[in-house]
Amino acid sequence: MWESWASNMVVKVKWFYHPEETKLGKRQSDGKNALYQSCHEDENDVQTISHKCQVVGREHYEQLTRGRRCQD
């Protein structure tokens, strides 16, 4: 995150896509909340950010969901 010459706060982001947004589409092996990392990066005004999210690898995600199932 940095301040531009025009005094706007700017952030560089890496794009992730839902399986449905890819050429292959959603596959049976894709998890419920699957995302695919892309090489697409962008610089945006920080005001365009709607919320923060946590992106983890499949193994970590499965550990997290196993923990939640045990608590339910």
Buried (B, 14 or more C-beta within 10 A) or exposed (E): EEEEEEEEEBBEEEEBEEBEEEEEEEEEEBEEEBBEEEEEEEEEEEEEEEEEEEEEEEEEBEEEEEEEEEEE
